[in-house]
Amino acid sequence: MLALVGALAALAVHSLVARLAFIGALGVSALGYVGWVWPEGRAMPRFVALPTYAAAALVAGMHAWIRVATGKLAPTWEPTRRGAAAPPA
């Protein structure tokens, strides 16, 4: 995300479209940060929740890639052991 904002900042000097995209990226990033530090007990507005969700997904992805790059084992999904499901009535 920081690389995107940095590239847009460099392009914004010469291009109106890049300038608008840069302002939009800063706004979405600011909303993501606001949601990241939002108090846990309070309801979060949707316009804050979506950028926060995207920021959390980016952080989780970066964390996973760092773990793989450093040789840490990635957990695998296994189905839980349960009995057979009952047929619908």
mmCIF file of the C-alpha atoms, coordinates in Angstrom:
data_MODEL
# 
_entry.id   MODEL 
# 
loop_
_atom_site.group_PDB 
_atom_site.id 
_atom_site.type_symbol 
_atom_site.label_atom_id 
_atom_site.label_alt_id 
_atom_site.label_comp_id 
_atom_site.label_asym_id 
_atom_site.label_entity_id 
_atom_site.label_seq_id 
_atom_site.pdbx_PDB_ins_code 
_atom_site.Cartn_x 
_atom_site.Cartn_y 
_atom_site.Cartn_z 
_atom_site.occupancy 
_atom_site.B_iso_or_equiv 
_atom_site.pdbx_formal_charge 
_atom_site.auth_seq_id 
_atom_site.auth_comp_id 
_atom_site.auth_asym_id 
_atom_site.auth_atom_id 
_atom_site.pdbx_PDB_model_num 
ATOM 1  C CA . MET A 1 1  ? 0.000   0.000   0.000   1.00 0.00 ? 1  MET A CA 1 
ATOM 2  C CA . LEU A 1 2  ? 2.825   2.362   0.830   1.00 0.00 ? 2  LEU A CA 1 
ATOM 3  C CA . ALA A 1 3  ? 4.484   1.627   -2.520  1.00 0.00 ? 3  ALA A CA 1 
ATOM 4  C CA . LEU A 1 4  ? 1.214   2.494   -4.288  1.00 0.00 ? 4  LEU A CA 1 
ATOM 5  C CA . VAL A 1 5  ? 0.871   5.777   -2.421  1.00 0.00 ? 5  VAL A CA 1 
ATOM 6  C CA . GLY A 1 6  ? 4.536   6.611   -3.080  1.00 0.00 ? 6  GLY A CA 1 
ATOM 7  C CA . ALA A 1 7  ? 4.220   5.910   -6.805  1.00 0.00 ? 7  ALA A CA 1 
ATOM 8  C CA . LEU A 1 8  ? 1.032   7.959   -7.027  1.00 0.00 ? 8  LEU A CA 1 
ATOM 9  C CA . ALA A 1 9  ? 2.727   10.819  -5.186  1.00 0.00 ? 9  ALA A CA 1 
ATOM 10 C CA . ALA A 1 10 ? 5.518   10.825  -7.766  1.00 0.00 ? 10 ALA A CA 1 
ATOM 11 C CA . LEU A 1 11 ? 3.045   10.758  -10.652 1.00 0.00 ? 11 LEU A CA 1 
ATOM 12 C CA . ALA A 1 12 ? 0.724   13.340  -9.069  1.00 0.00 ? 12 ALA A CA 1 
ATOM 13 C CA . VAL A 1 13 ? 3.183   16.096  -9.892  1.00 0.00 ? 13 VAL A CA 1 
ATOM 14 C CA . HIS A 1 14 ? 2.431   15.737  -13.608 1.00 0.00 ? 14 HIS A CA 1 
ATOM 15 C CA . SER A 1 15 ? -1.018  14.139  -13.864 1.00 0.00 ? 15 SER A CA 1 
ATOM 16 C CA . LEU A 1 16 ? -4.434  15.239  -12.607 1.00 0.00 ? 16 LEU A CA 1 
ATOM 17 C CA . VAL A 1 17 ? -5.723  11.647  -12.653 1.00 0.00 ? 17 VAL A CA 1 
ATOM 18 C CA . ALA A 1 18 ? -2.773  10.490  -10.533 1.00 0.00 ? 18 ALA A CA 1 
ATOM 19 C CA . ARG A 1 19 ? -3.345  13.423  -8.185  1.00 0.00 ? 19 ARG A CA 1 
ATOM 20 C CA . LEU A 1 20 ? -7.000  12.415  -7.696  1.00 0.00 ? 20 LEU A CA 1 
ATOM 21 C CA . ALA A 1 21 ? -6.030  8.766   -7.220  1.00 0.00 ? 21 ALA A CA 1 
ATOM 22 C CA . PHE A 1 22 ? -3.386  9.832   -4.686  1.00 0.00 ? 22 PHE A CA 1 
ATOM 23 C CA . ILE A 1 23 ? -5.926  11.846  -2.701  1.00 0.00 ? 23 ILE A CA 1 
ATOM 24 C CA . GLY A 1 24 ? -8.349  8.909   -2.817  1.00 0.00 ? 24 GLY A CA 1 
ATOM 25 C CA . ALA A 1 25 ? -5.676  6.446   -1.691  1.00 0.00 ? 25 ALA A CA 1 
ATOM 26 C CA . LEU A 1 26 ? -4.739  8.719   1.208   1.00 0.00 ? 26 LEU A CA 1 
ATOM 27 C CA . GLY A 1 27 ? -8.393  9.006   2.210   1.00 0.00 ? 27 GLY A CA 1 
ATOM 28 C CA . VAL A 1 28 ? -8.978  5.249   2.120   1.00 0.00 ? 28 VAL A CA 1 
ATOM 29 C CA . SER A 1 29 ? -5.735  4.652   4.022   1.00 0.00 ? 29 SER A CA 1 
ATOM 30 C CA . ALA A 1 30 ? -6.769  7.188   6.660   1.00 0.00 ? 30 ALA A CA 1 
ATOM 31 C CA . LEU A 1 31 ? -10.152 5.487   7.054   1.00 0.00 ? 31 LEU A CA 1 
ATOM 32 C CA . GLY A 1 32 ? -8.392  2.127   7.413   1.00 0.00 ? 32 GLY A CA 1 
ATOM 33 C CA . TYR A 1 33 ? -6.233  3.549   10.184  1.00 0.00 ? 33 TYR A CA 1 
ATOM 34 C CA . VAL A 1 34 ? -9.253  5.077   11.937  1.00 0.00 ? 34 VAL A CA 1 
ATOM 35 C CA . GLY A 1 35 ? -10.918 1.668   11.920  1.00 0.00 ? 35 GLY A CA 1 
ATOM 36 C CA . TRP A 1 36 ? -7.745  -0.025  13.139  1.00 0.00 ? 36 TRP A CA 1 
ATOM 37 C CA . VAL A 1 37 ? -7.702  2.125   16.291  1.00 0.00 ? 37 VAL A CA 1 
ATOM 38 C CA . TRP A 1 38 ? -11.517 2.191   16.682  1.00 0.00 ? 38 TRP A CA 1 
ATOM 39 C CA . PRO A 1 39 ? -12.717 1.400   20.251  1.00 0.00 ? 39 PRO A CA 1 
ATOM 40 C CA . GLU A 1 40 ? -13.705 -2.247  20.534  1.00 0.00 ? 40 GLU A CA 1 
ATOM 41 C CA . GLY A 1 41 ? -17.107 -1.788  22.165  1.00 0.00 ? 41 GLY A CA 1 
ATOM 42 C CA . ARG A 1 42 ? -18.492 0.804   19.720  1.00 0.00 ? 42 ARG A CA 1 
ATOM 43 C CA . ALA A 1 43 ? -20.231 0.069   16.430  1.00 0.00 ? 43 ALA A CA 1 
ATOM 44 C CA . MET A 1 44 ? -18.160 0.970   13.380  1.00 0.00 ? 44 MET A CA 1 
ATOM 45 C CA . PRO A 1 45 ? -19.772 2.722   10.387  1.00 0.00 ? 45 PRO A CA 1 
ATOM 46 C CA . ARG A 1 46 ? -19.630 0.781   7.114   1.00 0.00 ? 46 ARG A CA 1 
ATOM 47 C CA . PHE A 1 47 ? -17.597 3.438   5.308   1.00 0.00 ? 47 PHE A CA 1 
ATOM 48 C CA . VAL A 1 48 ? -14.879 2.870   7.936   1.00 0.00 ? 48 VAL A CA 1 
ATOM 49 C CA . ALA A 1 49 ? -15.312 -0.906  8.206   1.00 0.00 ? 49 ALA A CA 1 
ATOM 50 C CA . LEU A 1 50 ? -14.616 -1.703  4.543   1.00 0.00 ? 50 LEU A CA 1 
ATOM 51 C CA . PRO A 1 51 ? -11.199 0.049   4.336   1.00 0.00 ? 51 PRO A CA 1 
ATOM 52 C CA . THR A 1 52 ? -10.318 -1.467  7.724   1.00 0.00 ? 52 THR A CA 1 
ATOM 53 C CA . TYR A 1 53 ? -11.210 -4.935  6.436   1.00 0.00 ? 53 TYR A CA 1 
ATOM 54 C CA . ALA A 1 54 ? -9.020  -4.357  3.371   1.00 0.00 ? 54 ALA A CA 1 
ATOM 55 C CA . ALA A 1 55 ? -6.124  -3.147  5.538   1.00 0.00 ? 55 ALA A CA 1 
ATOM 56 C CA . ALA A 1 56 ? -6.445  -6.186  7.816   1.00 0.00 ? 56 ALA A CA 1 
ATOM 57 C CA . ALA A 1 57 ? -6.456  -8.482  4.774   1.00 0.00 ? 57 ALA A CA 1 
ATOM 58 C CA . LEU A 1 58 ? -3.291  -6.824  3.431   1.00 0.00 ? 58 LEU A CA 1 
ATOM 59 C CA . VAL A 1 59 ? -1.547  -7.159  6.794   1.00 0.00 ? 59 VAL A CA 1 
ATOM 60 C CA . ALA A 1 60 ? -2.576  -10.834 7.064   1.00 0.00 ? 60 ALA A CA 1 
ATOM 61 C CA . GLY A 1 61 ? -1.298  -11.535 3.569   1.00 0.00 ? 61 GLY A CA 1 
ATOM 62 C CA . MET A 1 62 ? 2.033   -9.841  4.245   1.00 0.00 ? 62 MET A CA 1 
ATOM 63 C CA . HIS A 1 63 ? 2.343   -11.765 7.524   1.00 0.00 ? 63 HIS A CA 1 
ATOM 64 C CA . ALA A 1 64 ? 1.705   -15.068 5.741   1.00 0.00 ? 64 ALA A CA 1 
ATOM 65 C CA . TRP A 1 65 ? 4.299   -14.305 3.036   1.00 0.00 ? 65 TRP A CA 1 
ATOM 66 C CA . ILE A 1 66 ? 6.880   -13.342 5.647   1.00 0.00 ? 66 ILE A CA 1 
ATOM 67 C CA . ARG A 1 67 ? 6.259   -16.618 7.493   1.00 0.00 ? 67 ARG A CA 1 
ATOM 68 C CA . VAL A 1 68 ? 6.679   -18.629 4.300   1.00 0.00 ? 68 VAL A CA 1 
ATOM 69 C CA . ALA A 1 69 ? 9.800   -16.691 3.284   1.00 0.00 ? 69 ALA A CA 1 
ATOM 70 C CA . THR A 1 70 ? 11.430  -17.310 6.667   1.00 0.00 ? 70 THR A CA 1 
ATOM 71 C CA . GLY A 1 71 ? 10.740  -21.049 6.493   1.00 0.00 ? 71 GLY A CA 1 
ATOM 72 C CA . LYS A 1 72 ? 8.071   -21.319 9.165   1.00 0.00 ? 72 LYS A CA 1 
ATOM 73 C CA . LEU A 1 73 ? 5.576   -24.076 8.544   1.00 0.00 ? 73 LEU A CA 1 
ATOM 74 C CA . ALA A 1 74 ? 2.187   -22.996 7.275   1.00 0.00 ? 74 ALA A CA 1 
ATOM 75 C CA . PRO A 1 75 ? -0.731  -24.661 9.040   1.00 0.00 ? 75 PRO A CA 1 
ATOM 76 C CA . THR A 1 76 ? -2.974  -26.866 6.939   1.00 0.00 ? 76 THR A CA 1 
ATOM 77 C CA . TRP A 1 77 ? -6.707  -27.213 7.080   1.00 0.00 ? 77 TRP A CA 1 
ATOM 78 C CA . GLU A 1 78 ? -8.116  -30.558 8.114   1.00 0.00 ? 78 GLU A CA 1 
ATOM 79 C CA . PRO A 1 79 ? -11.778 -31.415 8.444   1.00 0.00 ? 79 PRO A CA 1 
ATOM 80 C CA . THR A 1 80 ? -13.077 -31.979 11.946  1.00 0.00 ? 80 THR A CA 1 
ATOM 81 C CA . ARG A 1 81 ? -13.975 -35.528 12.889  1.00 0.00 ? 81 ARG A CA 1 
ATOM 82 C CA . ARG A 1 82 ? -17.731 -35.706 13.250  1.00 0.00 ? 82 ARG A CA 1 
ATOM 83 C CA . GLY A 1 83 ? -20.368 -38.319 12.916  1.00 0.00 ? 83 GLY A CA 1 
ATOM 84 C CA . ALA A 1 84 ? -22.487 -38.607 9.797   1.00 0.00 ? 84 ALA A CA 1 
ATOM 85 C CA . ALA A 1 85 ? -25.013 -35.833 9.333   1.00 0.00 ? 85 ALA A CA 1 
ATOM 86 C CA . ALA A 1 86 ? -28.636 -36.716 9.871   1.00 0.00 ? 86 ALA A CA 1 
ATOM 87 C CA . PRO A 1 87 ? -30.771 -36.643 6.706   1.00 0.00 ? 87 PRO A CA 1 
ATOM 88 C CA . PRO A 1 88 ? -33.178 -33.706 6.423   1.00 0.00 ? 88 PRO A CA 1 
ATOM 89 C CA . ALA A 1 89 ? -36.697 -34.414 7.636   1.00 0.00 ? 89 ALA A CA 1 
# 
